[in-house]
Amino acid sequence: EVGAALEPGVRDLWTFTTTGNRHASLFLRPDDAPLDLTLTLLDPNRQMIAQVENGYAGMTEVLTDLLLTQPGVYIIEVSDFAHHAGRYTLSLSLSDQPQYAGGGPIAFGQALQNQLPANSLHNWAFSGAAGQLLSIVVEPGAPTFDAILELYAPDGRQLIALDEGFSGDPEVLSGFALPAAGEYVILVRSFSPQGGPYTLSLAESDQRVANFYD
């Protein structure tokens, strides 16, 4: 984990070396609220293999379980969407096996990118308070992926089931009030047997979310 200050209009570059066939997970958190960060990953051939810029200013960008097949030096590029300055924290973990194969934790203010395998589902857990308003967005990363979004209460009761659009369309829950305090689960699955890439965002309710997707 590293912390740094981003200068106006500048892109920071961080490098790491790894052997082939390892899974990388990256977390890029703005320490100054105005930052709207973008995380880009380049392979040893300097080709872009991932880019994450899914949230509004102040949101943490997350990339989970990306399989790095090539050995060598990778480059992480950190920039700001509006070329603002500010401090941020970047963390990297490498593993031989996926760390988030079935899901994992998610926090308010995070936008994470993952790959749903065929015939599977992901469970993402977070803690909420009674009456807290939230927005959840599942955005497919491929036009053939028809995502389904479900929300479960701490007692296991299903609160929401969304499959509103066609393949490739986002599923959006905005301004939903949590009925009780406790740990909630966001379930992401596919309408068809095949999976696909997607981005999941969790935020305190903000009318901008509904307006943007409308």
Residue frames as a rotation matrix with the C-alpha (Angstrom) as fourth column:
GLU 1
0.580 0.814 0.000 0.00
0.814 -0.580 0.000 0.00
0.000 0.000 -1.000 0.00
VAL 2
-0.632 -0.771 0.079 1.28
0.774 -0.633 0.022 3.46
0.033 0.075 0.997 -0.91
GLY 3
0.525 0.731 -0.437 0.07
0.695 -0.664 -0.275 7.00
-0.491 -0.159 -0.857 -0.39
ALA 4
-0.608 -0.724 0.325 0.87
0.777 -0.458 0.432 9.92
-0.164 0.515 0.841 -2.66
ALA 5
0.022 0.551 -0.834 -0.21
0.095 -0.832 -0.547 13.36
-0.995 -0.067 -0.071 -3.78
LEU 6
0.037 0.101 0.994 -1.46
0.976 0.212 -0.058 13.76
-0.217 0.972 -0.090 -7.34
GLU 7
-0.673 -0.338 -0.658 -0.41
0.209 -0.940 0.270 17.00
-0.710 0.044 0.703 -9.01
PRO 8
0.275 0.853 -0.444 -2.82
-0.271 -0.375 -0.887 18.94
-0.922 0.364 0.129 -11.27
GLY 9
0.723 0.151 -0.674 -3.01
-0.678 -0.029 -0.734 17.39
-0.131 0.988 0.082 -14.75
VAL 10
-0.343 -0.927 -0.151 -0.33
-0.929 0.359 -0.094 14.78
0.142 0.108 -0.984 -13.94
ARG 11
0.754 0.479 -0.450 -0.54
-0.421 0.877 0.230 10.98
0.505 0.016 0.863 -14.17
ASP 12
0.080 -0.702 0.707 1.30
-0.932 0.199 0.303 8.99
-0.353 -0.683 -0.639 -11.51
LEU 13
0.432 -0.034 -0.901 2.90
-0.531 0.798 -0.285 5.70
0.729 0.601 0.327 -12.57
TRP 14
0.163 -0.349 0.923 3.56
-0.867 0.395 0.302 2.78
-0.470 -0.850 -0.239 -10.21
THR 15
0.066 -0.216 -0.974 5.23
-0.739 0.645 -0.194 -0.46
0.670 0.733 -0.117 -11.27
PHE 16
0.237 -0.084 0.968 5.26
-0.750 0.618 0.237 -3.99
-0.618 -0.782 0.084 -9.91
THR 17
-0.422 -0.476 -0.772 6.81
-0.831 0.543 0.120 -7.25
0.362 0.692 -0.624 -11.11
THR 18
0.189 0.526 0.829 5.11
-0.734 0.637 -0.237 -10.62
-0.652 -0.564 0.506 -11.02
THR 19
-0.882 -0.341 0.326 5.35
-0.093 0.803 0.589 -14.11
-0.463 0.489 -0.740 -12.42
GLY 20
-0.711 0.619 -0.334 2.69
-0.481 -0.082 0.873 -15.30
0.512 0.781 0.357 -14.84
ASN 21
-0.131 0.804 -0.579 -0.79
0.180 0.594 0.784 -16.57
0.975 -0.002 -0.223 -13.95
ARG 22
-0.773 -0.010 -0.634 -1.37
0.632 -0.096 -0.769 -14.59
-0.053 -0.995 0.080 -10.77
HIS 23
0.215 0.940 0.265 -4.52
0.843 -0.316 0.436 -12.73
0.493 0.129 -0.860 -9.73
ALA 24
-0.855 -0.512 0.082 -4.23
0.434 -0.793 -0.427 -9.01
0.284 -0.330 0.900 -8.99
SER 25
0.369 0.916 -0.157 -6.61
0.893 -0.302 0.333 -6.91
0.258 -0.263 -0.930 -6.89
LEU 26
-0.726 -0.608 0.321 -6.24
0.555 -0.794 -0.250 -3.13
0.407 -0.003 0.913 -6.76
PHE 27
0.402 0.788 -0.466 -7.87
0.914 -0.379 0.146 -0.51
-0.061 -0.485 -0.873 -4.53
LEU 28
-0.652 -0.544 0.528 -7.54
0.596 -0.798 -0.086 3.19
0.468 0.258 0.845 -5.35
ARG 29
0.279 0.763 -0.584 -9.00
0.960 -0.210 0.184 5.45
0.018 -0.612 -0.791 -2.65
PRO 30
-0.015 -0.250 0.968 -9.13
0.264 -0.935 -0.237 9.26
0.964 0.252 0.080 -2.80
ASP 31
-0.357 -0.164 -0.920 -8.06
0.933 -0.009 -0.360 10.79
0.051 -0.986 0.157 0.51
ASP 32
-0.837 0.179 -0.517 -9.31
-0.099 -0.979 -0.179 14.19
-0.538 -0.098 0.837 -0.65
ALA 33
-0.111 0.943 0.314 -13.04
0.310 0.333 -0.890 14.20
-0.944 -0.001 -0.329 -1.49
PRO 34
0.377 0.370 -0.849 -12.90
-0.589 -0.611 -0.528 16.26
-0.715 0.699 -0.012 -4.75
LEU 35
-0.648 -0.718 -0.255 -10.80
-0.650 0.347 0.676 13.62
-0.397 0.603 -0.692 -6.52
ASP 36
0.677 0.733 0.072 -12.54
-0.538 0.559 -0.632 11.54
-0.503 0.389 0.772 -9.20
LEU 37
-0.197 -0.973 0.123 -9.79
-0.669 0.225 0.708 9.01
-0.716 0.057 -0.695 -9.80
THR 38
0.793 0.280 -0.542 -9.10
-0.595 0.551 -0.585 6.73
0.135 0.786 0.603 -12.76
LEU 39
0.097 -0.733 0.674 -7.06
-0.493 0.553 0.672 3.52
-0.865 -0.397 -0.307 -12.41
THR 40
0.755 0.052 -0.653 -5.41
-0.639 0.279 -0.717 2.08
0.145 0.959 0.244 -15.55
LEU 41
0.347 -0.640 0.685 -3.34
-0.248 0.642 0.726 -1.10
-0.905 -0.422 0.064 -15.71
LEU 42
0.538 -0.302 -0.787 -0.79
-0.831 -0.039 -0.554 -1.77
0.137 0.953 -0.272 -18.48
ASP 43
0.957 -0.198 0.210 0.78
0.153 0.965 0.213 -5.17
-0.245 -0.171 0.954 -19.17
PRO 44
0.173 -0.984 -0.052 4.53
0.330 0.008 0.944 -5.79
-0.928 -0.181 0.326 -19.79
ASN 45
-0.359 -0.250 0.899 3.96
0.930 -0.016 0.367 -4.90
-0.077 0.968 0.238 -23.48
ARG 46
-0.893 0.034 -0.449 2.52
0.077 -0.971 -0.226 -1.53
-0.443 -0.237 0.865 -22.39
GLN 47
-0.635 0.772 0.027 -0.94
0.066 0.020 0.998 -2.51
0.769 0.636 -0.064 -23.58
MET 48
-0.549 0.514 0.659 -3.93
-0.832 -0.410 -0.373 -1.45
0.079 -0.754 0.653 -21.48
ILE 49
-0.778 0.276 -0.565 -5.63
0.174 0.958 0.228 -4.48
0.604 0.079 -0.793 -19.93
ALA 50
0.003 0.831 -0.557 -7.98
0.984 0.097 0.151 -2.74
0.179 -0.548 -0.817 -17.48
GLN 51
-0.836 -0.163 0.524 -9.33
0.076 -0.980 -0.184 0.72
0.544 -0.114 0.832 -16.71
VAL 52
-0.147 0.762 -0.631 -11.60
0.970 0.237 0.061 1.58
0.196 -0.603 -0.773 -13.80
GLU 53
-1.000 0.013 0.001 -13.41
-0.013 -0.969 -0.247 4.92
-0.002 -0.247 0.969 -13.54
ASN 54
-0.539 0.828 -0.156 -16.88
0.555 0.488 0.674 4.09
0.634 0.277 -0.722 -12.40
GLY 55
0.023 0.570 -0.822 -17.79
0.992 -0.113 -0.050 6.37
-0.121 -0.814 -0.568 -9.55
TYR 56
0.795 0.208 0.570 -18.33
0.251 -0.968 0.003 9.99
0.552 0.141 -0.822 -8.75
ALA 57
-0.078 -0.837 0.542 -15.78
-0.368 -0.481 -0.796 12.14
0.926 -0.262 -0.271 -6.94
GLY 58
-0.124 -0.084 0.989 -14.74
-0.990 -0.060 -0.129 10.64
0.070 -0.995 -0.075 -3.62
MET 59
0.854 0.496 0.157 -15.43
-0.504 0.863 0.014 7.01
-0.128 -0.091 0.988 -4.57
THR 60
-0.115 -0.879 0.463 -12.91
-0.586 0.436 0.683 4.19
-0.802 -0.192 -0.565 -4.25
GLU 61
0.447 0.166 -0.879 -12.09
-0.867 0.324 -0.379 2.40
0.222 0.931 0.289 -7.51
VAL 62
0.005 -0.351 0.936 -11.60
-0.600 0.748 0.283 -1.37
-0.800 -0.564 -0.207 -7.12
LEU 63
0.230 -0.027 -0.973 -10.36
-0.856 0.469 -0.215 -4.05
0.463 0.883 0.084 -9.53
THR 64
0.197 -0.076 0.977 -10.63
-0.780 0.592 0.204 -7.61
-0.594 -0.802 0.057 -8.22
ASP 65
0.183 -0.136 0.974 -9.09
0.021 0.991 0.134 -10.92
-0.983 -0.004 0.184 -9.28
LEU 66
0.764 -0.018 -0.645 -7.70
-0.630 -0.241 -0.739 -9.84
-0.142 0.970 -0.195 -12.64
LEU 67
0.708 -0.505 0.492 -5.67
0.396 0.862 0.315 -12.75
-0.584 -0.028 0.811 -14.00
LEU 68
0.492 -0.672 -0.553 -2.21
-0.792 -0.610 0.036 -11.62
-0.361 0.421 -0.832 -15.14
THR 69
0.971 -0.010 0.239 -1.00
0.092 0.938 -0.334 -14.26
-0.221 0.347 0.912 -17.57
GLN 70
0.587 -0.789 0.185 2.32
0.208 -0.074 -0.975 -12.69
0.783 0.610 0.120 -18.55
PRO 71
0.408 -0.560 -0.721 5.39
0.863 -0.022 0.505 -12.48
-0.299 -0.828 0.474 -16.33
GLY 72
-0.289 -0.615 0.734 7.13
0.772 -0.603 -0.201 -9.12
0.566 0.508 0.649 -16.21
VAL 73
-0.859 -0.117 -0.499 6.70
0.402 -0.758 -0.514 -5.50
-0.318 -0.642 0.698 -15.13
TYR 74
0.014 0.938 0.347 3.20
0.945 -0.126 0.301 -4.04
0.326 0.323 -0.888 -14.99
ILE 75
-0.933 -0.273 0.233 2.34
0.219 -0.947 -0.233 -0.35
0.285 -0.167 0.944 -14.75
ILE 76
0.030 0.920 -0.390 -0.46
0.989 -0.083 -0.120 1.15
-0.143 -0.382 -0.913 -12.67
GLU 77
-0.758 -0.204 0.620 -1.46
0.385 -0.906 0.173 4.61
0.527 0.370 0.765 -13.88
VAL 78
-0.114 0.688 -0.717 -3.33
0.929 -0.182 -0.323 6.93
-0.352 -0.702 -0.618 -11.51
SER 79
-0.882 -0.098 0.461 -5.03
0.301 -0.870 0.391 10.06
0.363 0.483 0.797 -12.85
ASP 80
-0.534 0.741 -0.406 -7.96
0.271 -0.304 -0.913 12.33
-0.801 -0.598 -0.038 -12.08
PHE 81
-0.005 0.640 0.768 -10.95
0.967 0.198 -0.158 12.67
-0.253 0.743 -0.620 -14.43
ALA 82
0.886 0.410 0.216 -11.01
0.447 -0.880 -0.163 16.47
0.123 0.241 -0.963 -14.08
HIS 83
0.131 -0.954 0.270 -7.21
0.514 -0.168 -0.841 16.87
0.848 0.249 0.469 -13.66
HIS 84
0.798 0.183 0.575 -7.59
-0.366 -0.610 0.703 17.90
0.479 -0.771 -0.419 -10.00
ALA 85
-0.375 -0.925 -0.061 -4.87
-0.342 0.199 -0.918 17.61
0.862 -0.323 -0.391 -7.38
GLY 86
0.475 0.496 0.727 -5.10
-0.849 0.039 0.527 15.72
0.233 -0.868 0.439 -4.09
ARG 87
-0.583 -0.700 0.412 -3.89
-0.799 0.585 -0.138 12.81
-0.145 -0.410 -0.901 -2.02
TYR 88
0.538 0.698 -0.473 -4.81
-0.743 0.657 0.125 9.16
0.398 0.284 0.872 -2.60
THR 89
-0.163 -0.527 0.834 -3.99
-0.729 0.634 0.258 5.66
-0.664 -0.566 -0.488 -1.35
LEU 90
0.340 0.166 -0.926 -3.24
-0.834 0.507 -0.215 2.76
0.434 0.846 0.311 -3.71
SER 91
-0.078 -0.369 0.926 -3.03
-0.719 0.665 0.204 -0.87
-0.691 -0.650 -0.317 -2.61
LEU 92
0.122 -0.015 -0.992 -2.16
-0.852 0.512 -0.112 -4.04
0.509 0.859 0.050 -4.54
SER 93
0.043 -0.168 0.985 -2.46
-0.639 0.753 0.156 -7.71
-0.768 -0.636 -0.075 -3.64
LEU 94
-0.136 -0.172 -0.976 -1.32
-0.896 0.441 0.047 -10.69
0.422 0.881 -0.214 -5.71
SER 95
-0.011 0.189 0.982 -2.47
-0.685 0.714 -0.145 -14.27
-0.729 -0.674 0.121 -5.21
ASP 96
-0.937 -0.350 -0.011 -2.24
-0.269 0.700 0.662 -17.65
-0.224 0.623 -0.750 -6.89
GLN 97
-0.559 0.823 0.104 -6.00
0.825 0.539 0.171 -18.21
0.085 0.181 -0.980 -6.49
PRO 98
-0.244 0.544 0.803 -8.90
0.151 -0.796 0.586 -15.72
0.958 0.265 0.112 -6.85
GLN 99
-0.971 -0.118 -0.208 -9.61
0.226 -0.166 -0.960 -13.89
0.078 -0.979 0.188 -3.60
TYR 100
-0.557 0.808 -0.191 -13.12
-0.556 -0.534 -0.637 -12.79
-0.617 -0.248 0.747 -4.58
ALA 101
-0.987 0.099 -0.128 -14.37
-0.037 0.635 0.771 -15.82
0.158 0.766 -0.623 -6.50
GLY 102
-0.367 0.907 -0.206 -17.72
0.875 0.412 0.255 -15.79
0.316 -0.087 -0.945 -4.71
GLY 103
0.606 0.512 0.609 -17.87
0.279 -0.854 0.440 -12.10
0.745 -0.097 -0.660 -3.85
GLY 104
-0.411 -0.747 -0.522 -16.68
0.822 -0.057 -0.566 -10.42
0.393 -0.662 0.638 -0.66
PRO 105
-0.008 0.398 -0.917 -17.06
0.756 -0.598 -0.266 -7.16
-0.655 -0.695 -0.296 1.24
ILE 106
-0.285 -0.060 0.957 -18.05
0.712 -0.682 0.169 -3.86
0.642 0.729 0.237 -0.33
ALA 107
-0.433 0.067 -0.899 -18.28
0.744 -0.537 -0.398 -0.45
-0.509 -0.841 0.183 1.37
PHE 108
0.749 0.659 -0.076 -20.22
0.548 -0.679 -0.489 2.71
-0.374 0.324 -0.869 0.69
GLY 109
0.647 -0.492 -0.582 -18.24
-0.546 -0.832 0.096 4.84
-0.532 0.256 -0.807 -1.73
GLN 110
-0.447 -0.797 0.407 -16.75
-0.224 0.540 0.811 1.88
-0.866 0.271 -0.420 -3.63
ALA 111
0.655 0.502 -0.565 -17.05
-0.710 0.153 -0.687 0.95
-0.258 0.851 0.457 -7.30
LEU 112
-0.214 -0.758 0.616 -15.57
-0.451 0.636 0.627 -2.49
-0.867 -0.144 -0.478 -8.02
GLN 113
0.249 0.155 -0.956 -14.94
-0.960 0.165 -0.224 -4.36
0.123 0.974 0.190 -11.24
ASN 114
-0.333 -0.298 0.895 -15.15
-0.495 0.863 0.102 -8.15
-0.802 -0.409 -0.435 -11.39
GLN 115
-0.559 0.119 -0.821 -15.79
-0.729 0.401 0.555 -11.10
0.395 0.908 -0.137 -13.70
LEU 116
0.135 0.679 0.721 -18.76
-0.813 0.492 -0.311 -13.38
-0.566 -0.545 0.619 -13.07
PRO 117
-0.884 -0.465 0.042 -17.92
-0.369 0.752 0.546 -16.96
-0.285 0.467 -0.837 -14.13
ALA 118
-0.406 0.742 -0.533 -20.47
-0.540 0.275 0.795 -19.08
0.737 0.611 0.290 -15.99
ASN 119
0.251 0.667 -0.701 -23.17
0.194 0.675 0.712 -20.73
0.948 -0.315 0.040 -13.87
SER 120
-0.456 -0.443 -0.772 -22.23
0.852 0.034 -0.523 -18.82
0.258 -0.896 0.361 -10.73
LEU 121
0.662 0.596 0.455 -23.18
0.380 -0.790 0.481 -15.84
0.646 -0.146 -0.750 -8.59
HIS 122
-0.561 -0.823 0.089 -21.41
0.403 -0.366 -0.839 -13.24
0.723 -0.435 0.537 -6.46
ASN 123
0.614 0.675 -0.408 -22.43
0.695 -0.218 0.685 -12.12
0.374 -0.705 -0.603 -2.97
TRP 124
-0.463 -0.723 0.513 -21.18
0.359 -0.682 -0.637 -8.70
0.810 -0.111 0.575 -1.82
ALA 125
0.282 0.557 -0.782 -21.79
0.909 0.105 0.402 -7.81
0.306 -0.824 -0.477 1.83
PHE 126
-0.575 -0.423 0.701 -22.00
0.141 -0.895 -0.424 -4.40
0.806 -0.145 0.574 3.51
SER 127
-0.509 0.369 -0.778 -23.20
0.848 0.060 -0.526 -2.95
-0.148 -0.928 -0.343 6.82
GLY 128
-0.503 0.427 0.752 -26.08
0.212 -0.782 0.586 -0.49
0.838 0.454 0.302 6.83
ALA 129
-0.963 0.221 -0.157 -28.17
0.083 -0.310 -0.947 1.50
-0.258 -0.925 0.280 9.31
ALA 130
-0.204 0.969 0.140 -31.94
0.905 0.241 -0.351 1.64
-0.374 0.055 -0.926 9.64
GLY 131
0.692 0.601 -0.400 -33.36
0.385 -0.776 -0.500 4.31
-0.611 0.192 -0.768 7.34
GLN 132
-0.275 -0.867 -0.415 -30.08
-0.099 -0.403 0.910 4.78
-0.956 0.291 0.025 5.46
LEU 133
0.806 0.533 -0.258 -30.65
-0.259 -0.074 -0.963 5.66
-0.533 0.843 0.079 1.79
LEU 134
-0.231 -0.925 0.303 -28.48
-0.036 0.319 0.947 3.95
-0.972 0.208 -0.107 -0.79
SER 135
0.614 0.281 -0.737 -27.88
-0.754 -0.068 -0.654 3.58
-0.234 0.957 0.170 -4.49
ILE 136
-0.087 -0.601 0.794 -26.64
-0.025 0.799 0.601 0.38
-0.996 0.032 -0.085 -6.14
VAL 137
0.551 0.193 -0.812 -25.64
-0.792 -0.188 -0.581 0.09
-0.265 0.963 0.049 -9.80
VAL 138
0.029 -0.526 0.850 -24.61
0.205 0.835 0.510 -3.07
-0.978 0.159 0.132 -11.65
GLU 139
0.516 0.067 -0.854 -23.21
-0.710 -0.523 -0.471 -2.17
-0.478 0.849 -0.223 -15.05
PRO 140
0.753 -0.234 0.615 -22.32
0.388 0.913 -0.128 -5.03
-0.531 0.335 0.778 -17.44
GLY 141
0.017 -0.850 -0.527 -18.95
-0.383 -0.492 0.782 -4.76
-0.924 0.188 -0.334 -19.12
ALA 142
-0.956 -0.238 0.174 -20.08
0.054 0.439 0.897 -6.67
-0.290 0.866 -0.407 -22.22
PRO 143
-0.539 0.789 -0.295 -23.17
-0.841 -0.483 0.244 -6.18
0.050 0.380 0.924 -24.42
THR 144
-0.223 0.438 -0.871 -24.06
-0.282 0.826 0.488 -9.88
0.933 0.355 -0.060 -24.11
PHE 145
-0.842 -0.143 -0.519 -24.16
0.423 0.422 -0.802 -9.94
0.334 -0.895 -0.295 -20.29
ASP 146
0.025 0.920 0.391 -27.70
-0.142 -0.384 0.912 -9.66
0.990 -0.078 0.121 -18.85
ALA 147
-0.869 -0.485 -0.102 -27.07
0.056 0.110 -0.992 -8.95
0.492 -0.868 -0.068 -15.16
ILE 148
0.350 0.923 -0.161 -29.58
0.308 0.049 0.950 -9.48
0.885 -0.382 -0.267 -12.34
LEU 149
-0.690 -0.519 0.504 -29.34
-0.238 -0.495 -0.836 -7.47
0.684 -0.697 0.218 -9.10
GLU 150
0.393 0.782 -0.484 -30.83
0.360 0.354 0.863 -8.73
0.846 -0.514 -0.142 -5.83
LEU 151
-0.460 -0.469 0.754 -30.65
-0.514 -0.552 -0.657 -7.22
0.724 -0.689 0.013 -2.33
TYR 152
0.158 0.444 -0.882 -31.08
0.452 0.761 0.465 -9.28
0.878 -0.472 -0.081 0.85
ALA 153
0.549 0.170 0.818 -31.79
-0.552 -0.661 0.508 -8.06
0.628 -0.730 -0.269 4.38
PRO 154
-0.434 -0.771 0.466 -29.84
-0.858 0.195 -0.475 -9.12
0.276 -0.606 -0.746 7.49
ASP 155
-0.087 0.467 0.880 -32.52
-0.633 0.656 -0.411 -11.76
-0.769 -0.593 0.239 8.21
GLY 156
-0.770 -0.330 0.546 -32.07
0.156 0.732 0.663 -13.28
-0.619 0.595 -0.512 4.73
ARG 157
0.267 0.951 0.155 -35.26
0.519 -0.007 -0.855 -11.83
-0.812 0.309 -0.495 3.28
GLN 158
-0.523 -0.394 0.756 -35.11
0.853 -0.238 0.465 -10.69
-0.003 0.887 0.461 -0.34
LEU 159
-0.150 0.406 -0.901 -35.82
0.333 -0.837 -0.433 -6.96
-0.931 -0.365 -0.010 -0.55
ILE 160
0.309 0.132 -0.942 -35.16
-0.713 -0.623 -0.321 -6.20
-0.629 0.771 -0.098 -4.23
ALA 161
-0.138 -0.378 0.916 -34.85
0.521 0.759 0.391 -8.21
-0.843 0.531 0.092 -7.45
LEU 162
0.372 0.192 -0.908 -34.03
-0.478 -0.799 -0.365 -6.21
-0.796 0.569 -0.205 -10.58
ASP 163
-0.514 -0.473 0.716 -33.79
0.541 0.470 0.698 -7.46
-0.666 0.746 0.014 -14.15
GLU 164
0.210 0.715 -0.667 -35.08
0.070 -0.691 -0.719 -4.38
-0.975 0.105 -0.195 -15.92
GLY 165
0.210 -0.221 -0.952 -33.09
-0.804 -0.593 -0.040 -4.16
-0.556 0.774 -0.302 -19.09
PHE 166
0.958 -0.030 -0.286 -31.81
-0.189 0.685 -0.703 -6.11
0.218 0.728 0.651 -22.04
SER 167
0.537 -0.840 -0.084 -28.33
0.832 0.510 0.220 -7.62
-0.142 -0.188 0.972 -22.22
GLY 168
-0.351 -0.811 0.469 -25.71
0.809 -0.515 -0.284 -4.96
0.471 0.280 0.836 -21.62
ASP 169
0.203 0.495 0.845 -28.09
-0.039 -0.858 0.512 -2.59
0.978 -0.137 -0.155 -19.81
PRO 170
-0.831 -0.527 0.181 -27.31
-0.167 -0.074 -0.983 -1.49
0.531 -0.847 -0.027 -16.22
GLU 171
0.164 0.817 -0.553 -29.47
0.697 0.301 0.650 -2.40
0.698 -0.492 -0.520 -13.24
VAL 172
-0.685 -0.384 0.619 -30.04
0.003 -0.851 -0.525 0.68
0.728 -0.358 0.584 -11.05
LEU 173
0.276 0.694 -0.665 -31.46
0.865 0.123 0.487 0.94
0.420 -0.709 -0.566 -7.53
SER 174
-0.652 -0.500 0.571 -31.61
0.295 -0.860 -0.416 4.53
0.699 -0.103 0.708 -6.30
GLY 175
-0.484 0.425 0.765 -32.94
-0.688 -0.725 -0.033 6.10
0.541 -0.543 0.643 -3.09
PHE 176
0.228 0.550 -0.804 -33.72
0.101 0.808 0.581 2.81
0.968 -0.214 0.128 -1.33
ALA 177
0.092 -0.105 0.990 -34.20
-0.902 -0.431 0.038 3.06
0.422 -0.896 -0.134 2.46
LEU 178
-0.624 -0.374 -0.686 -32.77
-0.081 0.904 -0.419 0.17
0.777 -0.206 -0.594 4.50
PRO 179
0.361 0.932 0.004 -35.37
-0.133 0.048 0.990 -1.24
0.923 -0.358 0.142 6.88
ALA 180
0.998 -0.048 -0.043 -33.02
0.053 0.235 0.970 -2.19
-0.036 -0.971 0.237 9.73
ALA 181
0.329 -0.942 0.060 -29.43
-0.940 -0.321 0.112 -2.08
-0.086 -0.094 -0.992 10.93
GLY 182
0.512 -0.224 0.829 -27.20
-0.115 0.939 0.325 -5.02
-0.851 -0.261 0.455 10.06
GLU 183
-0.610 -0.790 -0.071 -25.28
-0.275 0.127 0.953 -6.75
-0.744 0.600 -0.294 7.28
TYR 184
0.574 0.778 -0.253 -26.91
-0.446 0.039 -0.894 -6.73
-0.686 0.627 0.370 3.86
VAL 185
-0.371 -0.648 0.665 -25.96
0.284 0.603 0.746 -8.79
-0.884 0.466 -0.040 0.80
ILE 186
0.249 0.319 -0.915 -25.96
-0.813 -0.444 -0.376 -7.67
-0.526 0.837 0.149 -2.82
LEU 187
0.001 -0.189 0.982 -26.29
0.267 0.946 0.182 -10.69
-0.964 0.262 0.052 -5.11
VAL 188
0.033 -0.070 -0.997 -25.13
-0.881 -0.473 0.004 -10.40
-0.472 0.878 -0.078 -8.72
ARG 189
-0.270 -0.096 0.958 -25.99
0.223 0.962 0.159 -13.16
-0.937 0.257 -0.239 -11.18
SER 190
-0.867 -0.092 -0.490 -26.72
-0.442 -0.311 0.841 -13.62
-0.229 0.946 0.229 -14.88
PHE 191
0.168 0.982 -0.087 -30.04
-0.854 0.101 -0.510 -14.26
-0.492 0.161 0.856 -16.61
SER 192
0.751 0.009 -0.661 -28.33
-0.480 0.695 -0.535 -16.82
0.454 0.719 0.526 -18.85
PRO 193
0.901 -0.391 -0.186 -25.80
0.430 0.754 0.496 -19.54
-0.054 -0.527 0.848 -17.89
GLN 194
0.043 -0.948 0.314 -22.82
0.827 -0.143 -0.544 -17.58
0.560 0.283 0.778 -19.19
GLY 195
0.355 -0.013 -0.935 -21.37
0.756 -0.584 0.296 -14.85
-0.550 -0.811 -0.198 -16.99
GLY 196
0.381 -0.283 0.880 -19.41
0.675 -0.565 -0.474 -11.75
0.631 0.775 -0.024 -17.91
PRO 197
-0.703 -0.685 -0.193 -17.58
0.658 -0.523 -0.542 -8.67
0.271 -0.508 0.818 -16.65
TYR 198
0.437 0.854 0.282 -19.41
0.607 -0.511 0.609 -6.07
0.664 -0.095 -0.741 -14.60
THR 199
-0.757 -0.549 0.355 -18.99
0.110 -0.642 -0.759 -3.08
0.645 -0.535 0.546 -12.33
LEU 200
0.247 0.795 -0.553 -20.81
0.812 0.142 0.567 -2.81
0.529 -0.589 -0.611 -9.01
SER 201
-0.661 -0.392 0.640 -21.15
0.047 -0.873 -0.486 0.58
0.749 -0.291 0.595 -7.30
LEU 202
0.170 0.669 -0.724 -22.51
0.913 0.169 0.370 1.23
0.370 -0.724 -0.582 -3.81
ALA 203
-0.771 -0.410 0.487 -23.13
0.269 -0.903 -0.333 4.78
0.577 -0.126 0.807 -2.61
GLU 204
-0.594 0.612 -0.523 -25.16
0.379 -0.360 -0.852 6.84
-0.710 -0.704 -0.018 -0.19
SER 205
0.208 0.772 0.601 -28.30
0.917 0.060 -0.394 7.79
-0.340 0.633 -0.695 -2.10
ASP 206
-0.554 -0.398 -0.731 -27.67
0.040 -0.890 0.454 10.54
-0.832 0.222 0.509 -4.59
GLN 207
0.503 0.862 -0.071 -30.17
-0.002 -0.080 -0.997 11.78
-0.864 0.501 -0.039 -7.16
ARG 208
0.024 -0.578 -0.815 -27.31
-0.911 -0.349 0.221 12.11
-0.413 0.737 -0.535 -9.65
VAL 209
-0.797 -0.324 0.510 -27.26
-0.171 0.930 0.324 8.30
-0.580 0.171 -0.797 -9.96
ALA 210
-0.029 0.879 0.476 -30.88
0.594 0.398 -0.699 8.10
-0.804 0.263 -0.534 -11.10
ASN 211
0.613 0.260 -0.746 -30.56
-0.293 -0.802 -0.520 11.17
-0.734 0.538 -0.415 -13.29
PHE 212
-0.345 -0.851 -0.396 -27.44
-0.766 0.012 0.642 9.86
-0.542 0.525 -0.656 -15.02
TYR 213
-0.877 -0.029 0.479 -28.97
0.154 0.928 0.339 6.49
-0.454 0.372 -0.810 -15.96
ASP 214
0.255 0.967 0.004 -32.30
0.448 -0.114 -0.887 8.05
-0.857 0.228 -0.462 -16.91
